């Protein structure tokens, strides 16, 4: 008879690791499709997809700790606006990014979809201009 695997436990602890390229602004994009918390009015579950976009400074968030952190909201009651801003604040406090945007796309509740978008910008940080590669026509090896 084999032993049962140890259970993974939700946690509010967010871990980090050193940004491997702190000299460069680069976009880190994460989609978290299984966020759950409880409606503080009814106790019914609320489901959302979280979209996390950030530009790290000196540290990045470690994925397993992020998963356990997100999971920790599962049995807590939160309004959509509160929980989205709380998650952003916690992430900013731990990794102190140059830029971070958290979008929470909540599933329909009472016939209403709710999207919350919240952002943080490090004081003095400026985004680089977007390079639009679509402005260049495709090249062809044939001449007509």
Secondary structure, DSSP 8 states (H G I E B T S, - for coil): -----------S---EEE-TTTTS---EEEEEEEEEEE-TTT--EEEEEEEEEEE-SSEEE-HHHHHHHHHTTTTSB--HHHHHHHHHHHHHHHH--SEEEEEEEEEEETTEEEEEEEEEE-TT--------GGGS----S---
